[in-house]
Every structure is written in C-alpha cells, then in structure tokens.
Amino acid sequence: MLDHIFLTVSNVGRSTAFYERVLSPLGITERFDYDGKNGPPGHPDLKGFGSKGRLYLWLREGVADNRAAHIGFVAGNRKEVDAAYHAAMAAGAADNGAPGVRLYYGPHYYAANIFDPDGYSIEFVYKSGQH
C-alpha cells in the first residue's frame, strides 16, 4: 500500500482547484497546504489531498512530465466514478475514456479515464467485489 505520492504540476493553483473539484465526488475532501520552509532544506511547498485523516496526494509546482505517472483513484461505486468523471470534464479535463466496464481488465472493472490540466492520465475506478 502506498502512503503518499508527489505529483509535479506546472501551475499549482490551477491544479489545486482542479483536483478539489474532481476528487470531491470520491470523498477526497481533506486539504492541507504544507510550507516547504518547515521541512528539510530544499523541500517544496505542497498542496495535500486526502480523506479519513490521511493525506496521500501532494501537488508540487515544477516541470510536469505527463509520462511520469498514471494515477487510479478508488471509487465506492459506479455513481462515484460517473460523478468524478463529469466533475473532471466540467473542470476542463480531456476525455480519455468515458465511464464504463473495462472488459479487457475483467467484468467487474468499471472506470473512467481523463487527462488532467498537465496531461497526466487519471483514472476513477470501481472494482465490485474488490473495493
């Protein structure tokens, strides 16, 4: 299990607003702004996202490389997948696969895929019987 991930974005303000809107339907509503001066030398400022008392996605400003990461977010059901996808599209995401069953992964794999403002591949997924 992962504890956290840093995602480097080209415009942290834009990406923070995007992820606030997109992750909310998944119940990821906790936020924290970390001032890098409180960390070791050279630590970046971070914008954190999480739920249930845990922050696990951190945005930092820099040179974004959209080939560097694909992130899949767990949804609690198909409606959450749909809601996150539609929130992402309304927030300016690019479509990379409308909500639906991904039979090539299995009959219980329901997902939607988008590209965020920096072109990162983001997936919202519900695996009935697994999540």
VMD Tcl script that builds the backbone (N, CA, C; Angstrom):
set m [mol new atoms 393]
animate dup $m
set s [atomselect $m all]
$s set {name element resname resid chain x y z} {
  {N N MET 1 A 0.843 -1.184 0.000}
  {CA C MET 1 A 0.000 0.000 0.000}
  {C C MET 1 A 0.886 1.244 0.000}
  {N N LEU 2 A 0.528 2.204 -0.794}
  {CA C LEU 2 A 1.253 3.468 -0.841}
  {C C LEU 2 A 0.799 4.379 0.287}
  {N N ASP 3 A 1.725 5.174 0.789}
  {CA C ASP 3 A 1.384 6.163 1.802}
  {C C ASP 3 A 1.083 7.514 1.156}
  {N N HIS 4 A 1.896 7.906 0.176}
  {CA C HIS 4 A 1.666 9.177 -0.488}
  {C C HIS 4 A 2.430 9.226 -1.805}
  {N N ILE 5 A 2.033 10.189 -2.628}
  {CA C ILE 5 A 2.692 10.424 -3.902}
  {C C ILE 5 A 2.767 11.929 -4.125}
  {N N PHE 6 A 3.891 12.386 -4.677}
  {CA C PHE 6 A 4.039 13.772 -5.096}
  {C C PHE 6 A 3.799 13.800 -6.602}
  {N N LEU 7 A 2.992 14.740 -7.053}
  {CA C LEU 7 A 2.752 14.927 -8.473}
  {C C LEU 7 A 3.211 16.335 -8.817}
  {N N THR 8 A 4.170 16.441 -9.701}
  {CA C THR 8 A 4.690 17.744 -10.109}
  {C C THR 8 A 3.791 18.325 -11.187}
  {N N VAL 9 A 3.291 19.530 -10.938}
  {CA C VAL 9 A 2.370 20.194 -11.856}
  {C C VAL 9 A 2.943 21.544 -12.270}
  {N N SER 10 A 2.542 22.004 -13.442}
  {CA C SER 10 A 3.112 23.248 -13.962}
  {C C SER 10 A 2.516 24.499 -13.326}
  {N N ASN 11 A 1.304 24.412 -12.824}
  {CA C ASN 11 A 0.641 25.550 -12.192}
  {C C ASN 11 A -0.117 25.015 -10.985}
  {N N VAL 12 A 0.458 25.155 -9.806}
  {CA C VAL 12 A -0.116 24.528 -8.617}
  {C C VAL 12 A -1.487 25.108 -8.254}
  {N N GLY 13 A -1.706 26.383 -8.499}
  {CA C GLY 13 A -3.020 26.964 -8.225}
  {C C GLY 13 A -4.102 26.359 -9.099}
  {N N ARG 14 A -3.825 26.273 -10.381}
  {CA C ARG 14 A -4.780 25.677 -11.326}
  {C C ARG 14 A -5.051 24.216 -10.976}
  {N N SER 15 A -3.993 23.461 -10.699}
  {CA C SER 15 A -4.156 22.044 -10.402}
  {C C SER 15 A -4.847 21.809 -9.066}
  {N N THR 16 A -4.576 22.660 -8.076}
  {CA C THR 16 A -5.253 22.535 -6.785}
  {C C THR 16 A -6.763 22.724 -6.971}
  {N N ALA 17 A -7.155 23.757 -7.704}
  {CA C ALA 17 A -8.573 23.990 -7.960}
  {C C ALA 17 A -9.185 22.819 -8.724}
  {N N PHE 18 A -8.466 22.291 -9.706}
  {CA C PHE 18 A -8.953 21.152 -10.497}
  {C C PHE 18 A -9.187 19.934 -9.608}
  {N N TYR 19 A -8.189 19.559 -8.817}
  {CA C TYR 19 A -8.310 18.353 -8.001}
  {C C TYR 19 A -9.324 18.513 -6.865}
  {N N GLU 20 A -9.471 19.716 -6.332}
  {CA C GLU 20 A -10.517 19.933 -5.319}
  {C C GLU 20 A -11.880 19.574 -5.887}
  {N N ARG 21 A -12.127 19.997 -7.085}
  {CA C ARG 21 A -13.420 19.761 -7.739}
  {C C ARG 21 A -13.596 18.301 -8.148}
  {N N VAL 22 A -12.544 17.712 -8.674}
  {CA C VAL 22 A -12.617 16.365 -9.243}
  {C C VAL 22 A -12.629 15.266 -8.181}
  {N N LEU 23 A -11.901 15.452 -7.103}
  {CA C LEU 23 A -11.799 14.397 -6.095}
  {C C LEU 23 A -12.943 14.414 -5.092}
  {N N SER 24 A -13.653 15.510 -4.991}
  {CA C SER 24 A -14.760 15.624 -4.043}
  {C C SER 24 A -15.812 14.516 -4.192}
  {N N PRO 25 A -16.248 14.150 -5.417}
  {CA C PRO 25 A -17.239 13.077 -5.536}
  {C C PRO 25 A -16.754 11.725 -5.007}
  {N N LEU 26 A -15.446 11.572 -4.854}
  {CA C LEU 26 A -14.872 10.330 -4.337}
  {C C LEU 26 A -14.691 10.375 -2.819}
  {N N GLY 27 A -15.105 11.477 -2.209}
  {CA C GLY 27 A -14.941 11.629 -0.763}
  {C C GLY 27 A -13.555 12.095 -0.360}
  {N N ILE 28 A -12.755 12.509 -1.322}
  {CA C ILE 28 A -11.403 13.012 -1.040}
  {C C ILE 28 A -11.532 14.522 -0.904}
  {N N THR 29 A -11.815 14.952 0.321}
  {CA C THR 29 A -12.137 16.358 0.554}
  {C C THR 29 A -11.216 17.041 1.561}
  {N N GLU 30 A -10.343 16.281 2.210}
  {CA C GLU 30 A -9.430 16.900 3.175}
  {C C GLU 30 A -8.272 17.543 2.428}
  {N N ARG 31 A -7.879 18.740 2.889}
  {CA C ARG 31 A -6.831 19.518 2.229}
  {C C ARG 31 A -5.860 20.052 3.249}
  {N N PHE 32 A -4.605 20.190 2.834}
  {CA C PHE 32 A -3.604 20.799 3.689}
  {C C PHE 32 A -2.550 21.446 2.808}
  {N N ASP 33 A -2.165 22.667 3.150}
  {CA C ASP 33 A -1.089 23.368 2.458}
  {C C ASP 33 A 0.153 23.278 3.328}
  {N N TYR 34 A 1.195 22.634 2.801}
  {CA C TYR 34 A 2.437 22.466 3.539}
  {C C TYR 34 A 3.455 23.486 3.047}
  {N N ASP 35 A 3.981 24.268 3.963}
  {CA C ASP 35 A 5.003 25.265 3.642}
  {C C ASP 35 A 6.360 24.570 3.669}
  {N N GLY 36 A 7.025 24.516 2.535}
  {CA C GLY 36 A 8.289 23.807 2.414}
  {C C GLY 36 A 9.373 24.281 3.364}
  {N N LYS 37 A 9.298 25.519 3.838}
  {CA C LYS 37 A 10.326 26.014 4.760}
  {C C LYS 37 A 10.290 25.257 6.084}
  {N N ASN 38 A 9.197 24.542 6.361}
  {CA C ASN 38 A 9.103 23.756 7.586}
  {C C ASN 38 A 9.766 22.382 7.465}
  {N N GLY 39 A 10.231 22.052 6.284}
  {CA C GLY 39 A 10.875 20.754 6.048}
  {C C GLY 39 A 12.378 20.894 5.939}
  {N N PRO 40 A 13.035 19.847 5.477}
  {CA C PRO 40 A 14.484 19.918 5.292}
  {C C PRO 40 A 14.828 20.897 4.168}
  {N N PRO 41 A 16.086 21.311 4.067}
  {CA C PRO 41 A 16.489 22.256 3.017}
  {C C PRO 41 A 16.054 21.786 1.631}
  {N N GLY 42 A 15.471 22.696 0.876}
  {CA C GLY 42 A 15.060 22.391 -0.489}
  {C C GLY 42 A 13.695 21.726 -0.614}
  {N N HIS 43 A 13.010 21.515 0.495}
  {CA C HIS 43 A 11.694 20.866 0.436}
  {C C HIS 43 A 10.703 21.796 -0.252}
  {N N PRO 44 A 9.911 21.285 -1.189}
  {CA C PRO 44 A 8.959 22.147 -1.893}
  {C C PRO 44 A 7.710 22.440 -1.066}
  {N N ASP 45 A 7.039 23.526 -1.409}
  {CA C ASP 45 A 5.694 23.762 -0.890}
  {C C ASP 45 A 4.805 22.691 -1.512}
  {N N LEU 46 A 3.815 22.224 -0.758}
  {CA C LEU 46 A 2.946 21.148 -1.227}
  {C C LEU 46 A 1.485 21.475 -0.953}
  {N N LYS 47 A 0.622 20.974 -1.800}
  {CA C LYS 47 A -0.825 21.057 -1.620}
  {C C LYS 47 A -1.309 19.619 -1.463}
  {N N GLY 48 A -1.817 19.273 -0.269}
  {CA C GLY 48 A -2.192 17.899 0.027}
  {C C GLY 48 A -3.670 17.632 -0.088}
  {N N PHE 49 A -4.002 16.392 -0.480}
  {CA C PHE 49 A -5.384 15.923 -0.609}
  {C C PHE 49 A -5.504 14.569 0.053}
  {N N GLY 50 A -6.638 14.315 0.686}
  {CA C GLY 50 A -6.839 13.011 1.289}
  {C C GLY 50 A -8.233 12.858 1.865}
  {N N SER 51 A -8.364 11.813 2.679}
  {CA C SER 51 A -9.634 11.500 3.316}
  {C C SER 51 A -9.379 10.657 4.561}
  {N N LYS 52 A -10.362 10.642 5.445}
  {CA C LYS 52 A -10.314 9.817 6.653}
  {C C LYS 52 A -9.032 10.039 7.462}
  {N N GLY 53 A -8.611 11.294 7.542}
  {CA C GLY 53 A -7.454 11.649 8.337}
  {C C GLY 53 A -6.108 11.385 7.689}
  {N N ARG 54 A -6.098 10.973 6.434}
  {CA C ARG 54 A -4.844 10.686 5.725}
  {C C ARG 54 A -4.728 11.570 4.492}
  {N N LEU 55 A -3.560 12.161 4.306}
  {CA C LEU 55 A -3.267 12.930 3.096}
  {C C LEU 55 A -2.309 12.101 2.259}
  {N N TYR 56 A -2.670 11.840 1.020}
  {CA C TYR 56 A -1.866 10.912 0.212}
  {C C TYR 56 A -1.518 11.420 -1.174}
  {N N LEU 57 A -2.174 12.451 -1.654}
  {CA C LEU 57 A -1.795 13.055 -2.923}
  {C C LEU 57 A -1.289 14.451 -2.630}
  {N N TRP 58 A -0.054 14.708 -3.047}
  {CA C TRP 58 A 0.559 16.017 -2.822}
  {C C TRP 58 A 0.969 16.613 -4.162}
  {N N LEU 59 A 0.555 17.848 -4.405}
  {CA C LEU 59 A 0.947 18.565 -5.615}
  {C C LEU 59 A 2.105 19.492 -5.287}
  {N N ARG 60 A 3.077 19.517 -6.185}
  {CA C ARG 60 A 4.186 20.475 -6.064}
  {C C ARG 60 A 4.397 21.107 -7.428}
  {N N GLU 61 A 4.768 22.372 -7.415}
  {CA C GLU 61 A 4.965 23.085 -8.675}
  {C C GLU 61 A 6.341 22.790 -9.235}
  {N N GLY 62 A 6.394 22.642 -10.555}
  {CA C GLY 62 A 7.662 22.390 -11.234}
  {C C GLY 62 A 7.406 22.053 -12.686}
  {N N VAL 63 A 8.331 21.328 -13.269}
  {CA C VAL 63 A 8.202 20.907 -14.660}
  {C C VAL 63 A 7.423 19.592 -14.692}
  {N N ALA 64 A 6.205 19.657 -15.232}
  {CA C ALA 64 A 5.346 18.475 -15.286}
  {C C ALA 64 A 5.789 17.563 -16.423}
  {N N ASP 65 A 5.787 16.264 -16.154}
  {CA C ASP 65 A 6.084 15.260 -17.180}
  {C C ASP 65 A 4.943 14.251 -17.162}
  {N N ASN 66 A 3.973 14.445 -18.050}
  {CA C ASN 66 A 2.776 13.625 -18.005}
  {C C ASN 66 A 3.017 12.152 -18.343}
  {N N ARG 67 A 4.215 11.809 -18.750}
  {CA C ARG 67 A 4.551 10.396 -18.990}
  {C C ARG 67 A 5.005 9.722 -17.699}
  {N N ALA 68 A 5.205 10.510 -16.652}
  {CA C ALA 68 A 5.810 10.001 -15.424}
  {C C ALA 68 A 4.833 9.297 -14.494}
  {N N ALA 69 A 3.534 9.483 -14.704}
  {CA C ALA 69 A 2.596 8.896 -13.745}
  {C C ALA 69 A 1.234 8.631 -14.368}
  {N N HIS 70 A 0.609 7.596 -13.905}
  {CA C HIS 70 A -0.813 7.314 -14.123}
  {C C HIS 70 A -1.351 7.062 -12.729}
  {N N ILE 71 A -2.416 7.749 -12.363}
  {CA C ILE 71 A -2.957 7.600 -11.016}
  {C C ILE 71 A -4.394 7.120 -11.100}
  {N N GLY 72 A -4.679 6.039 -10.385}
  {CA C GLY 72 A -6.025 5.500 -10.307}
  {C C GLY 72 A -6.596 5.757 -8.927}
  {N N PHE 73 A -7.753 6.413 -8.864}
  {CA C PHE 73 A -8.431 6.698 -7.608}
  {C C PHE 73 A -9.578 5.720 -7.406}
  {N N VAL 74 A -9.684 5.154 -6.213}
  {CA C VAL 74 A -10.739 4.211 -5.878}
  {C C VAL 74 A -12.059 4.951 -5.701}
  {N N ALA 75 A -13.091 4.440 -6.340}
  {CA C ALA 75 A -14.449 4.940 -6.146}
  {C C ALA 75 A -15.225 3.902 -5.347}
  {N N GLY 76 A -16.221 4.351 -4.586}
  {CA C GLY 76 A -17.011 3.449 -3.767}
  {C C GLY 76 A -18.096 2.715 -4.529}
  {N N ASN 77 A -18.413 3.231 -5.727}
  {CA C ASN 77 A -19.435 2.606 -6.558}
  {C C ASN 77 A -19.378 3.246 -7.944}
  {N N ARG 78 A -20.200 2.753 -8.840}
  {CA C ARG 78 A -20.214 3.274 -10.210}
  {C C ARG 78 A -20.658 4.733 -10.275}
  {N N LYS 79 A -21.590 5.122 -9.417}
  {CA C LYS 79 A -22.061 6.506 -9.427}
  {C C LYS 79 A -20.931 7.469 -9.083}
  {N N GLU 80 A -20.034 7.071 -8.183}
  {CA C GLU 80 A -18.893 7.934 -7.853}
  {C C GLU 80 A -17.947 8.059 -9.042}
  {N N VAL 81 A -17.746 6.965 -9.775}
  {CA C VAL 81 A -16.920 7.027 -10.989}
  {C C VAL 81 A -17.526 8.038 -11.949}
  {N N ASP 82 A -18.823 7.906 -12.197}
  {CA C ASP 82 A -19.509 8.809 -13.117}
  {C C ASP 82 A -19.401 10.263 -12.653}
  {N N ALA 83 A -19.633 10.493 -11.351}
  {CA C ALA 83 A -19.611 11.859 -10.813}
  {C C ALA 83 A -18.213 12.474 -10.922}
  {N N ALA 84 A -17.182 11.703 -10.616}
  {CA C ALA 84 A -15.814 12.219 -10.713}
  {C C ALA 84 A -15.461 12.538 -12.160}
  {N N TYR 85 A -15.856 11.655 -13.064}
  {CA C TYR 85 A -15.597 11.882 -14.490}
  {C C TYR 85 A -16.276 13.170 -14.958}
  {N N HIS 86 A -17.548 13.331 -14.620}
  {CA C HIS 86 A -18.274 14.528 -15.064}
  {C C HIS 86 A -17.730 15.798 -14.408}
  {N N ALA 87 A -17.314 15.698 -13.148}
  {CA C ALA 87 A -16.693 16.854 -12.492}
  {C C ALA 87 A -15.391 17.214 -13.188}
  {N N ALA 88 A -14.620 16.206 -13.571}
  {CA C ALA 88 A -13.359 16.452 -14.266}
  {C C ALA 88 A -13.598 17.117 -15.618}
  {N N MET 89 A -14.574 16.611 -16.350}
  {CA C MET 89 A -14.856 17.195 -17.659}
  {C C MET 89 A -15.322 18.649 -17.510}
  {N N ALA 90 A -16.151 18.911 -16.495}
  {CA C ALA 90 A -16.622 20.281 -16.257}
  {C C ALA 90 A -15.489 21.197 -15.815}
  {N N ALA 91 A -14.444 20.607 -15.197}
  {CA C ALA 91 A -13.306 21.395 -14.723}
  {C C ALA 91 A -12.228 21.562 -15.794}
  {N N GLY 92 A -12.479 21.066 -17.005}
  {CA C GLY 92 A -11.548 21.275 -18.104}
  {C C GLY 92 A -10.666 20.102 -18.454}
  {N N ALA 93 A -10.952 18.927 -17.921}
  {CA C ALA 93 A -10.160 17.743 -18.257}
  {C C ALA 93 A -10.395 17.353 -19.713}
  {N N ALA 94 A -9.471 16.581 -20.252}
  {CA C ALA 94 A -9.646 15.992 -21.580}
  {C C ALA 94 A -10.075 14.539 -21.393}
  {N N ASP 95 A -11.027 14.115 -22.190}
  {CA C ASP 95 A -11.536 12.743 -22.109}
  {C C ASP 95 A -10.474 11.735 -22.545}
  {N N ASN 96 A -10.391 10.654 -21.787}
  {CA C ASN 96 A -9.505 9.549 -22.152}
  {C C ASN 96 A -10.234 8.213 -21.960}
  {N N GLY 97 A -11.555 8.265 -21.945}
  {CA C GLY 97 A -12.356 7.054 -21.801}
  {C C GLY 97 A -13.535 7.279 -20.885}
  {N N ALA 98 A -14.720 7.395 -21.461}
  {CA C ALA 98 A -15.940 7.632 -20.688}
  {C C ALA 98 A -16.201 6.478 -19.722}
  {N N PRO 99 A -17.009 6.718 -18.686}
  {CA C PRO 99 A -17.315 5.664 -17.731}
  {C C PRO 99 A -17.893 4.424 -18.404}
  {N N GLY 100 A -17.422 3.273 -17.951}
  {CA C GLY 100 A -17.932 2.017 -18.480}
  {C C GLY 100 A -17.126 0.848 -17.958}
  {N N VAL 101 A -17.622 -0.336 -18.242}
  {CA C VAL 101 A -16.926 -1.567 -17.862}
  {C C VAL 101 A -15.712 -1.728 -18.765}
  {N N ARG 102 A -14.596 -2.079 -18.172}
  {CA C ARG 102 A -13.362 -2.321 -18.923}
  {C C ARG 102 A -13.156 -3.842 -18.984}
  {N N LEU 103 A -13.823 -4.484 -19.938}
  {CA C LEU 103 A -13.800 -5.942 -20.024}
  {C C LEU 103 A -12.394 -6.503 -20.220}
  {N N TYR 104 A -11.510 -5.710 -20.814}
  {CA C TYR 104 A -10.138 -6.195 -21.001}
  {C C TYR 104 A -9.410 -6.354 -19.674}
  {N N TYR 105 A -9.914 -5.745 -18.602}
  {CA C TYR 105 A -9.364 -5.949 -17.263}
  {C C TYR 105 A -10.192 -6.951 -16.465}
  {N N GLY 106 A -11.467 -7.075 -16.803}
  {CA C GLY 106 A -12.336 -8.006 -16.114}
  {C C GLY 106 A -13.756 -7.489 -16.073}
  {N N PRO 107 A -14.725 -8.373 -15.835}
  {CA C PRO 107 A -16.130 -7.983 -15.888}
  {C C PRO 107 A -16.585 -7.093 -14.731}
  {N N HIS 108 A -15.777 -6.970 -13.698}
  {CA C HIS 108 A -16.154 -6.163 -12.540}
  {C C HIS 108 A -15.348 -4.870 -12.436}
  {N N TYR 109 A -14.662 -4.519 -13.506}
  {CA C TYR 109 A -13.796 -3.342 -13.537}
  {C C TYR 109 A -14.540 -2.218 -14.247}
  {N N TYR 110 A -15.018 -1.238 -13.480}
  {CA C TYR 110 A -15.758 -0.104 -14.013}
  {C C TYR 110 A -14.908 1.138 -13.793}
  {N N ALA 111 A -14.664 1.884 -14.840}
  {CA C ALA 111 A -13.742 3.007 -14.717}
  {C C ALA 111 A -14.070 4.121 -15.705}
  {N N ALA 112 A -13.442 5.257 -15.463}
  {CA C ALA 112 A -13.445 6.394 -16.382}
  {C C ALA 112 A -12.040 6.970 -16.363}
  {N N ASN 113 A -11.613 7.470 -17.505}
  {CA C ASN 113 A -10.251 7.985 -17.632}
  {C C ASN 113 A -10.263 9.386 -18.218}
  {N N ILE 114 A -9.397 10.229 -17.644}
  {CA C ILE 114 A -9.268 11.606 -18.125}
  {C C ILE 114 A -7.785 11.987 -18.142}
  {N N PHE 115 A -7.504 13.111 -18.780}
  {CA C PHE 115 A -6.197 13.751 -18.681}
  {C C PHE 115 A -6.398 15.039 -17.898}
  {N N ASP 116 A -5.562 15.259 -16.871}
  {CA C ASP 116 A -5.678 16.476 -16.068}
  {C C ASP 116 A -5.078 17.658 -16.826}
  {N N PRO 117 A -5.048 18.869 -16.237}
  {CA C PRO 117 A -4.540 20.031 -16.970}
  {C C PRO 117 A -3.101 19.907 -17.471}
  {N N ASP 118 A -2.284 19.064 -16.848}
  {CA C ASP 118 A -0.918 18.862 -17.319}
  {C C ASP 118 A -0.792 17.639 -18.215}
  {N N GLY 119 A -1.892 16.975 -18.499}
  {CA C GLY 119 A -1.868 15.807 -19.368}
  {C C GLY 119 A -1.607 14.490 -18.653}
  {N N TYR 120 A -1.610 14.513 -17.308}
  {CA C TYR 120 A -1.449 13.260 -16.569}
  {C C TYR 120 A -2.681 12.384 -16.778}
  {N N SER 121 A -2.444 11.092 -16.893}
  {CA C SER 121 A -3.512 10.112 -17.038}
  {C C SER 121 A -4.088 9.794 -15.665}
  {N N ILE 122 A -5.370 10.116 -15.482}
  {CA C ILE 122 A -6.056 9.908 -14.210}
  {C C ILE 122 A -7.237 8.970 -14.457}
  {N N GLU 123 A -7.398 8.024 -13.534}
  {CA C GLU 123 A -8.478 7.050 -13.651}
  {C C GLU 123 A -9.289 7.029 -12.362}
  {N N PHE 124 A -10.596 6.902 -12.512}
  {CA C PHE 124 A -11.507 6.701 -11.390}
  {C C PHE 124 A -12.036 5.292 -11.571}
  {N N VAL 125 A -11.859 4.433 -10.575}
  {CA C VAL 125 A -12.170 3.022 -10.785}
  {C C VAL 125 A -12.933 2.414 -9.619}
  {N N TYR 126 A -13.897 1.594 -9.979}
  {CA C TYR 126 A -14.646 0.789 -9.010}
  {C C TYR 126 A -14.568 -0.654 -9.470}
  {N N LYS 127 A -14.058 -1.495 -8.586}
  {CA C LYS 127 A -13.962 -2.921 -8.874}
  {C C LYS 127 A -14.892 -3.639 -7.910}
  {N N SER 128 A -16.115 -3.934 -8.354}
  {CA C SER 128 A -17.069 -4.584 -7.460}
  {C C SER 128 A -16.492 -5.910 -6.987}
  {N N GLY 129 A -16.651 -6.149 -5.703}
  {CA C GLY 129 A -16.112 -7.369 -5.117}
  {C C GLY 129 A -14.674 -7.227 -4.654}
  {N N GLN 130 A -14.015 -6.134 -5.026}
  {CA C GLN 130 A -12.632 -5.924 -4.615}
  {C C GLN 130 A -12.497 -4.705 -3.721}
  {N N HIS 131 A -13.216 -3.621 -4.028}
  {CA C HIS 131 A -13.087 -2.402 -3.233}
  {C C HIS 131 A -14.031 -2.455 -2.079}
}
mol reanalyze $m
mol bondsrecalc $m
mol representation Tube
mol addrep $m
